Amino acid sequence: WQQLSDVRTLENIQRTFTSKIWGLLGMCYWERLKVFRLISLQRRRERYVIISVWKILNKIVPNDVGMQFGHSSRRGVVAVVPKISRTSSFGKITQYENSFLVKGARLWNIMPMDIQTITKLDSFKNNFNEHLRNIPDE
């Protein structure tokens, strides 16, 4: 995982580039993204993580990271968020919070159940993209 400052740097490059496009000079970054039907780099990264978790769950890719899943009658398939020791150093906690297992599990667990249960990749991506369009990307 890249550090947050790297993500901000990359996002700023996209922000600067889109600000120089004639006809969009008065728009804020988020409005410019909507005009071009783009999503922020952070949102794109989160989308990739969720699709990767779906592929692990549906055994399309190997579960090399040891991600575990359970089932909840209320939330559907839930990804287990690994535990960390309360006595861990700040650096270890930061690594933990930014790990694929933790971010992936947390993002997966807020997905609507009707999208989680889709079994075809293209259908999953289409429904997931539609879901993302209804969530402000700011």
Phi, psi and omega per residue, in radians:
W1 nan 2.395 3.088
Q2 -1.345 2.685 3.070
Q3 -1.245 2.709 -3.118
L4 -0.994 -0.630 -3.139
S5 -1.128 -0.612 3.094
D6 -1.143 -0.710 3.125
V7 -1.117 -0.748 3.115
R8 -1.104 -0.691 3.119
T9 -1.079 -0.831 3.125
L10 -1.116 -0.720 3.118
E11 -1.087 -0.669 3.122
N12 -1.140 -0.579 3.070
I13 -1.101 -0.807 3.109
Q14 -1.129 -0.704 3.122
R15 -1.059 -0.813 -3.133
T16 -1.146 -0.784 -3.127
F17 -1.043 -0.839 -3.097
T18 -1.211 -0.397 -3.138
S19 -1.274 -0.293 -3.087
K20 -1.638 0.036 -3.115
I21 -1.430 2.151 -3.115
W22 -1.047 2.440 3.133
G23 1.656 -0.231 -3.141
L24 -2.055 0.259 -2.993
L25 -1.088 -0.528 -3.116
G26 -1.575 -0.028 -3.066
M27 -1.577 2.588 3.034
C28 -1.362 2.922 -3.087
Y29 -0.947 -0.797 -3.064
W30 -1.155 -0.631 3.072
E31 -1.173 -0.698 3.113
R32 -1.101 -0.692 3.098
L33 -1.064 -0.720 3.126
K34 -1.115 -0.693 3.130
V35 -1.022 -0.730 -3.103
F36 -1.595 0.089 -3.110
R37 0.945 0.763 3.098
L38 -1.862 2.846 3.012
I39 -2.117 2.760 -3.130
S40 -1.122 2.785 3.129
L41 -1.105 -0.640 3.097
Q42 -1.104 -0.790 3.124
R43 -1.119 -0.704 3.121
R44 -1.074 -0.708 3.121
R45 -1.144 -0.767 3.114
E46 -1.116 -0.667 3.098
R47 -1.065 -0.791 3.125
Y48 -1.047 -0.744 -3.141
V49 -1.084 -0.789 -3.121
I50 -1.130 -0.715 3.095
I51 -1.111 -0.665 3.103
S52 -1.123 -0.724 3.085
V53 -1.098 -0.738 3.109
W54 -1.044 -0.732 3.135
K55 -1.138 -0.653 3.076
I56 -1.141 -0.835 -3.133
L57 -1.017 -0.701 -3.095
N58 -1.623 0.232 3.046
K59 0.992 0.585 3.056
I60 -1.455 -0.556 3.045
V61 -2.183 2.691 3.127
P62 -1.146 2.598 3.121
N63 -1.575 1.122 -3.093
D64 -1.163 -0.367 -3.094
V65 -1.573 -0.104 3.116
G66 1.284 0.527 3.125
M67 -1.134 2.378 -3.131
Q68 -2.003 2.586 -3.117
F69 -2.224 2.653 3.035
G70 -2.329 -3.036 3.136
H71 -2.324 2.406 3.094
S72 -2.212 2.331 -3.141
S73 -1.125 -0.467 -3.116
R74 -1.544 -0.633 -3.050
R75 -1.946 -0.082 -3.124
G76 1.419 -2.471 3.131
V77 -1.297 2.212 3.113
V78 -2.045 2.451 3.051
A79 -1.573 2.397 -3.118
V80 -1.412 2.183 3.082
V81 -1.494 2.074 -3.124
P82 -1.066 2.633 3.131
K83 -1.528 2.691 3.046
I84 -2.279 2.586 -3.141
S85 -1.128 2.429 3.120
R86 -1.178 -0.327 -3.101
T87 -1.649 0.169 -3.136
S88 -1.179 2.602 3.118
S89 -1.231 2.878 -3.138
F90 -1.014 -0.737 3.137
G91 -1.067 -0.730 3.122
K92 -1.162 -0.674 3.131
I93 -1.147 -0.703 3.104
T94 -1.096 -0.790 3.089
Q95 -1.049 -0.753 3.127
Y96 -1.042 -0.881 -3.104
E97 -1.082 -0.562 -3.100
N98 -1.620 0.011 -3.106
S99 -1.259 2.669 3.117
F100 -1.026 -0.736 -3.109
L101 -1.033 -0.780 -3.088
V102 -1.311 -0.886 3.140
K103 -1.085 -0.779 -3.135
G104 -1.055 -0.798 -3.137
A105 -1.118 -0.776 -3.112
R106 -1.150 -0.732 3.113
L107 -1.161 -0.748 3.140
W108 -1.045 -0.726 -3.043
N109 -1.218 -0.200 3.062
I110 -1.784 0.073 3.103
M111 -1.280 2.476 3.051
P112 -1.083 2.477 -3.089
M113 -1.046 -0.635 -3.105
D114 -1.163 -0.437 3.073
I115 -1.468 -0.683 3.128
Q116 -0.973 -0.629 -2.991
T117 -1.514 0.004 3.110
I118 -1.198 2.345 -3.029
T119 -1.820 -0.140 3.108
K120 -1.839 2.295 -3.047
L121 -1.028 -0.866 -3.117
D122 -1.059 -0.726 3.119
S123 -1.141 -0.722 3.096
F124 -1.035 -0.861 -3.119
K125 -1.069 -0.766 -3.130
N126 -1.089 -0.820 3.136
N127 -1.168 -0.682 3.132
F128 -1.140 -0.766 3.110
N129 -1.067 -0.726 3.101
E130 -1.087 -0.724 3.099
H131 -1.069 -0.762 -3.129
L132 -1.110 -0.569 -3.141
R133 -1.093 -0.405 -3.112
N134 -1.579 -0.017 3.133
I135 -1.932 2.142 -3.124
P136 -0.997 2.349 -3.134
D137 -1.793 1.333 -3.137
E138 -2.409 nan nan
